[in-house]
Amino acid sequence: MENEISNPKTEVPTGIALNDKDYLESILTCLKELVKNYATAMTEASNGELYEQYSNAFTSIANMQREVYEVMFENGWYNLTQANNQKIQNKFNTLSKEYQDLNA
């Protein structure tokens, strides 16, 4: 695919046994869920100290999530698709309209 952004794929063993890619996919999924859960917890924190603790944990986990993503991308296990300008413009227009509707 011409719009795909990726690195050469590091081959891993196939079969029933888990490999490095499987482990990293599992870790990435868990970290993404933790980031979402900590974001929710921060918005519901009952006081400033609790908010700070959640915020520190959120930042740490978000950084770990990014590191795992980068390892997966470097090994060719995570590919991106480049959006064309029309798709970007359409999304921008949709979000702009939603923003204007909120402020109406």
N, C-alpha and C positions, 0 to 999 in steps of 0.2 A: 504494500500500500504506500503510495507516494507521500501521503500526509502523515505517516507514522513517524514518531520520534522515538528511537530506541537505540540501545547498545547491543553489540554482539551477545548472543545468549550463551551463558555458561551452562554447559550440559550437566545434568544431574541424573543419578540412577533412576530407572523406572521400576515399577513393580509395587508391591504392597508396602514395602518398608518406606518410612518417611525419609525425605532427603532435606538438604539445606533449604531449598526453595519452599517446601511444605512447611517447615518450621517457621521461616520468616513470614510466610503468608498468614499463618496462625497468629504470630506475634503482632503483625501489623493490624490485623482485624481486632485483636484485643485492645491494642493501644488506641485505635480509632474510637472504639466504644468508650474507653476510659476518658478520652478527651471530651467526648460529648457529655458523659455523665458528670465530669468535673465542671464543665461549663454550666450545666444545669444547677449543680450544687452551689456554685458561686452566686448565681442569681437568687438563690433561696437562702443564703447564709443569714443567720439571725443577728450577727454582730461583726464588727470590723476585724477582730482577731481571727474569727473563724473564716471570714472571707479571705484574709491574707494566707491562711494555711491552705485553703482550697486553691487559691491563685498560684501559690508556689508549687503545689503538686501538679496543677494544670500545666504550668510552664515546663516543668521537668518532663512530664509525660508527653507533651506536644513535641518537645525536642527529641525525645527517644523515638517517637513516631516518625519524625522527619529523618532521623538517622537510618532507621530500618528501611524506609522508602528509598533513600539514596543508595543503600547497599543493593536493594532489589533492582533499582533502575540501572546501576552500574553493571550488574550481572545480566542485564537483558531480560529480567523476569517481570518487569513492569514497563509497559509501553504507553506512550501518550499519542494522541491523535491531534494534529494541528488543525485548529478551526480556521476556516476561511474567513475573509473580512466580512462577507455578507452575513454569515452566521453570528459573528461577534456584534455587528451592527444591529441585527434583529434582537439579540438578547439585550443589548443596551437600550434599545427602544422600548422593549417590554418592561424592563426594570424602571426606566424613566417614567413611563406611564403609570406604573404601580405606585411609584414614589409621589407623583403628582396627585393621584387619587387619594393617597393617605393624607396629603396636606390640603385637600379641597375642603 
